[in-house]
Amino acid sequence: MEESLEQAGLLDARNKRVKNFSLGMKQRLGIARALLHHPELLILDEPTNGLDPAGIKEVRQLIIDLASKRNIAVLVSSHILSEVQQMATKLGIVHRGKLVEEIEQQDLQMKNRHCVEFKVSNEREAVMLLEQKMDIRDYSVPEPGVIRVFEQLSESAAINRMLVENRIEVAEITMLRETLEDYFLSLTGGERSA
């Protein structure tokens, strides 16, 4: 029992009443209970649900340590994709009850490319201009008023100038990398209810 409490980071709280535990401590206690039998595989469902930022960080680090230092395979089920992306080495994307893709974290990073995001007043006209005047074909429109350009990234100033000269208002330009959430939405056809 002491070993499980230590692995979960609760050894100092072993004499404390559970009713006085914070939600993060209760989450870690659940993990400690699961560790009692020295499992080779630990399955966790939404382990950071309801936690404050400090609790999320603690539980995330605990999961990473269990996998890397204790050699326990940890399967995490979560809808908080940004959290999953920070701790997973291998991802399985499930949509409508079916495994759509299984991918290594490093392969996902290769697929999630850098892009320049333009927030514009008229994305339809801006897209036509990108194609006609800059010969840009590799772009996406993830939502109205937003264009992500995946090619000619070093030409973002020239793209901006061309758009403004053609009466397209550019409110914001951001260099970014697509996220796991973006990848999930592209695999599932943009459906948010999975």
Beta strands, then each sheet from edge to edge (+ up, - down):
strand 1: 41-45
strand 2: 73-77
strand 3: 90-95
strand 4: 98-104
strand 5: 114-120
strand 6: 139-143
strand 7: 146-149
strand 8: 170-177
sheet 1: 1+ 2+
sheet 2: 3+ 4-
sheet 3: 6+ 7- 5+ 8-
end
